Amino acid sequence: MRDIPALFLAVLLIAHLLIGLPAEASLQEAFVTNVYDGDTVRVTIPDGTIRKVRYLGIDTPELHHPQRHEEEFGKIAAAFNAELVLKKRVFLELDVQPRDKYGRTLAWVWLKKGERFLLVNEIITRNGLAMPFTLAPNVKYTDRIIKAFRLARKGKRGFWGRAFQRVFTSEQAWSQLPTLSGKFITLKLTIQDIKQSSTRLSLIDLKGHMRLVIYKDDLPRFSHLKFKKGLKIKAAGKLRVSYFGGEMKLADPIQILDVEL
């Protein structure tokens, strides 16, 4: 937690680069009363209505997940989010789909500094504390989130720095999966099988224990890459346990550090 003040100071410097111009008429004023984690808050709007708000476009490490429990950087992301918005006035901008299946309001969340609007979803991503979470039709600021994600990688901010320090082959990652689950690593995997469903593309290693997955809403960003069997990939991201074994989500090609035959 001692890293939080330094991170927040960095946000203030970075904020000058993250100026947005939302249409003020489309914004809903709200006051943040509680921060659940890095991408979820509770707010009160002026008429007294209380809402649980899930940030659009990003996914921060879990803090209270019923299966995955607390993940690496979960507490840091939550504290960082609190530094940004807790007990402050924010502005909610809805997209095409206003709520999720849990009844949470889905929003792009803005802070106003003087006459400038700062996109909270973007700031968290720029500091290496969120992965892009592209889910159509709510994609209004997806390009900004991807740009922030790439800048975080370039600066080795947040979990990127940690991932670059931990390099595992798929065999090593599989043998240590219980320990590595929820942590950010660099994974070296040779593709031996490729499976595509209606929701995602899976790049699978020799024994089927480890896989890189790309969801359908992210696939267009990978269109310039030709995945095939025998291709060796080195990728950075969060490792987690799935029904199939270990998997790492690729949200953007910037996560692929190296490719060779």
C-alpha positions in Angstrom: 0.0 0.0 0.0 2.9 2.3 0.4 3.1 2.6 -3.4 -0.3 4.3 -3.6 0.7 7.9 -2.9 3.5 7.7 -5.5 1.1 6.2 -8.0 -1.5 8.9 -7.4 1.1 11.6 -7.9 1.9 10.0 -11.2 -1.8 10.1 -12.1 -1.9 13.8 -11.6 1.0 14.2 -14.0 -0.4 11.8 -16.6 -3.9 13.4 -16.3 -2.8 16.3 -18.5 -2.5 13.8 -21.4 -5.9 12.2 -20.8 -8.2 15.1 -21.4 -11.6 14.1 -22.8 -14.5 16.1 -24.1 -17.7 14.2 -23.3 -21.0 15.9 -24.1 -21.9 17.3 -20.7 -25.6 16.9 -21.4 -25.1 13.1 -21.6 -23.5 12.9 -18.2 -25.1 11.8 -14.9 -23.7 13.5 -11.8 -23.0 11.1 -8.9 -21.2 11.0 -5.6 -19.0 8.0 -4.8 -19.7 6.5 -1.4 -17.9 3.2 -1.5 -15.2 1.5 -3.6 -15.5 -2.2 -3.9 -12.4 -2.9 -6.0 -10.5 -1.4 -8.9 -13.4 -1.2 -11.3 -16.6 -1.2 -9.2 -18.0 1.6 -6.9 -21.2 2.5 -5.2 -22.6 6.0 -5.9 -25.5 8.2 -4.9 -27.1 10.3 -7.6 -28.7 13.7 -6.7 -32.3 12.3 -6.4 -31.0 10.0 -3.7 -30.9 6.8 -5.8 -28.0 4.4 -4.9 -26.3 2.5 -7.7 -23.6 0.0 -8.0 -21.4 1.0 -10.9 -19.1 -1.2 -13.0 -16.5 0.6 -15.1 -16.8 0.0 -18.8 -13.9 -1.1 -20.9 -11.6 -2.4 -18.2 -11.0 -5.3 -15.9 -8.9 -4.9 -12.8 -7.5 -7.8 -10.7 -10.1 -9.5 -8.5 -10.4 -8.6 -4.8 -13.5 -10.6 -3.7 -14.1 -13.1 -6.4 -16.0 -16.2 -5.1 -13.8 -18.6 -7.0 -10.5 -16.8 -7.8 -10.5 -14.9 -4.5 -7.9 -12.1 -4.2 -5.6 -11.7 -7.2 -2.2 -10.0 -7.4 -2.6 -6.2 -7.6 -6.2 -6.5 -6.4 -5.7 -4.4 -3.3 -3.4 -1.9 -5.1 -6.0 -1.4 -7.9 -8.8 -0.9 -5.3 -6.7 1.6 -3.3 -5.8 3.4 -6.4 -9.4 3.7 -7.5 -10.3 5.0 -4.0 -7.6 7.7 -4.3 -9.2 8.8 -7.5 -12.9 8.8 -6.7 -13.9 8.0 -3.1 -16.0 10.7 -1.5 -15.8 12.7 -4.7 -18.2 13.9 -7.4 -18.0 12.0 -10.6 -20.0 12.0 -13.8 -21.3 8.8 -15.3 -21.6 8.3 -19.1 -23.7 5.4 -20.2 -23.1 3.5 -23.5 -25.5 1.4 -25.6 -26.2 -1.2 -22.8 -26.8 0.6 -19.5 -26.8 -2.4 -17.1 -25.3 -5.9 -16.9 -27.0 -9.1 -15.9 -26.2 -8.4 -12.2 -28.2 -5.1 -12.3 -25.0 -3.0 -12.1 -24.9 0.3 -14.0 -22.2 0.2 -16.7 -20.5 3.5 -17.2 -17.6 5.5 -18.4 -16.7 7.5 -15.3 -15.4 11.0 -15.5 -13.7 13.3 -13.0 -13.8 17.1 -13.6 -10.7 19.1 -12.9 -11.5 22.7 -13.6 -12.9 22.8 -17.1 -11.3 19.5 -18.0 -12.8 16.0 -17.9 -10.6 13.0 -17.0 -11.7 9.5 -17.8 -11.1 7.3 -14.7 -11.3 4.0 -16.7 -8.4 5.3 -18.8 -6.3 6.6 -15.9 -6.4 3.2 -14.1 -5.4 1.4 -17.3 -2.6 3.9 -18.0 -1.1 3.0 -14.7 -0.9 -0.7 -15.4 -3.7 -1.7 -13.1 -6.4 -2.9 -15.6 -6.7 -5.1 -18.6 -8.9 -3.9 -21.5 -12.3 -5.6 -21.4 -14.0 -5.1 -24.7 -17.6 -6.1 -24.7 -19.8 -4.9 -27.6 -21.9 -2.9 -27.9 -20.3 -0.7 -25.2 -17.2 0.3 -27.1 -17.4 4.1 -27.2 -13.9 4.7 -25.7 -12.3 1.3 -26.4 -9.6 2.9 -28.6 -8.6 5.2 -25.7 -8.4 2.2 -23.3 -6.2 0.3 -25.7 -3.9 3.3 -26.2 -3.6 3.6 -22.4 -2.9 -0.1 -22.1 -0.1 0.1 -24.6 1.4 3.2 -22.9 1.4 1.2 -19.6 3.3 -1.6 -21.2 5.8 0.8 -22.7 6.4 2.3 -19.3 6.4 -1.0 -17.5 3.8 0.4 -15.1 1.9 -1.6 -12.6 1.6 -5.3 -13.3 3.6 -5.1 -16.5 6.8 -4.7 -14.6 6.0 -7.7 -12.5 5.1 -9.8 -15.6 8.4 -9.0 -17.4 10.3 -10.4 -14.3 8.6 -13.8 -14.3 9.2 -15.9 -17.4 7.8 -19.5 -17.5 7.5 -22.2 -20.1 4.1 -23.7 -20.4 5.4 -26.8 -18.6 6.8 -24.8 -15.7 3.6 -22.7 -15.5 1.5 -25.9 -15.4 3.6 -27.4 -12.7 3.2 -24.3 -10.5 -0.3 -23.4 -11.6 -1.9 -23.3 -8.0 0.8 -20.8 -7.0 0.8 -18.7 -10.1 -2.9 -18.4 -10.6 -4.0 -14.8 -10.4 -0.4 -13.5 -10.9 1.1 -11.7 -13.9 3.8 -13.6 -15.8 5.4 -14.0 -19.2 4.4 -17.3 -20.7 6.4 -19.1 -23.4 4.1 -21.4 -25.3 4.4 -23.4 -28.5 1.1 -23.7 -30.4 0.1 -27.4 -31.0 -3.6 -26.9 -31.5 -5.9 -24.0 -32.4 -9.6 -24.1 -31.5 -12.2 -21.4 -32.3 -15.7 -21.2 -30.8 -18.4 -18.6 -31.1 -16.9 -16.7 -28.3 -13.1 -17.1 -28.5 -10.0 -18.4 -30.1 -7.7 -20.7 -28.1 -4.0 -21.3 -28.8 -3.1 -24.5 -27.0 0.2 -26.1 -26.0 1.4 -29.6 -26.7 -0.3 -31.4 -23.7 -3.4 -29.1 -23.7 -2.6 -27.8 -20.2 -2.0 -24.2 -21.1 -3.6 -21.9 -23.5 -3.7 -18.3 -24.7 -7.3 -17.1 -25.4 -8.6 -14.2 -27.5 -12.2 -13.3 -27.1 -14.3 -12.4 -30.2 -14.6 -8.7 -29.5 -10.8 -8.4 -29.3 -10.0 -10.6 -32.4 -10.1 -7.8 -34.9 -7.0 -6.2 -33.3 -5.1 -9.5 -34.0 -6.1 -9.8 -37.7 -2.6 -9.0 -38.9 -1.2 -12.0 -37.0 -1.3 -15.5 -38.5 -1.4 -18.1 -35.8 -0.5 -21.7 -36.8 0.7 -24.9 -35.2 4.4 -24.9 -34.3 4.5 -21.2 -33.7 6.4 -20.2 -30.5 4.8 -17.3 -28.6 6.0 -15.3 -25.6 3.2 -13.4 -24.1 2.7 -11.3 -20.9 -0.6 -11.2 -18.9 -2.5 -12.7 -16.0 -2.5 -16.5 -15.6 -5.6 -18.1 -14.2 -7.1 -21.5 -13.7 -9.9 -22.5 -16.1 -11.9 -25.6 -16.8 -9.2 -26.6 -19.3 -6.2 -26.0 -17.2 -4.2 -22.7 -17.2 -5.0 -19.9 -19.5 -3.9 -16.3 -20.2 -6.2 -13.8 -21.9 -4.8 -11.7 -24.7 -6.7 -8.5 -25.0 -4.3 -6.7 -27.4 -1.3 -7.8 -29.6 0.9 -5.6 -27.3 0.9 -8.5 -24.9 2.8 -10.7 -27.4 6.4 -10.0 -26.7 8.0 -12.4 -29.3 6.9 -14.8 -32.0 9.1 -17.3 -33.9 8.8 -20.5 -35.9 
